[in-house]
Amino acid sequence: MVFIMWQDIIKSNNFKVSKGMEDADFWLIAINTIEKIGMPVEEFGKNHIGIKILNTEKIDPKFMYYWMLNLYNQGHWKQMARGSVQQFITIKDVKN
């Protein structure tokens, strides 16, 4: 059995990751408190990082949403957050 790491999947050409992307499948909260940073949401926000699945035949957008929710619940984005008053993550953080 072959295990694929989530980092390898997100780095593939199957995704578009960008801010201001209104047609994304879901978004990650990019600027907020440490408790909310990186939380996936299903509503567009101008400062959210949008994730658009380009190859929906290989990757289900709902599956990826819940996969990112799992990463958020594990505290993954808290480790990457920067800032003092407002915490933030970048597009590069998501891509890497």
Rosetta blueprint (number, residue, H / E / L):
1 M L
2 V L
3 F L
4 I L
5 M L
6 W H
7 Q H
8 D H
9 I H
10 I H
11 K L
12 S L
13 N L
14 N L
15 F E
16 K E
17 V E
18 S E
19 K E
20 G L
21 M L
22 E L
23 D L
24 A L
25 D L
26 F E
27 W E
28 L E
29 I L
30 A L
31 I E
32 N E
33 T L
34 I L
35 E L
36 K L
37 I L
38 G L
39 M L
40 P E
41 V E
42 E L
43 E L
44 F L
45 G L
46 K L
47 N L
48 H L
49 I E
50 G E
51 I E
52 K E
53 I E
54 L L
55 N L
56 T L
57 E L
58 K L
59 I L
60 D L
61 P H
62 K H
63 F H
64 M H
65 Y H
66 Y H
67 W H
68 M H
69 L H
70 N H
71 L H
72 Y H
73 N H
74 Q L
75 G L
76 H H
77 W H
78 K H
79 Q H
80 M H
81 A L
82 R E
83 G L
84 S L
85 V L
86 Q L
87 Q E
88 F E
89 I L
90 T L
91 I H
92 K H
93 D H
94 V H
95 K H
96 N L
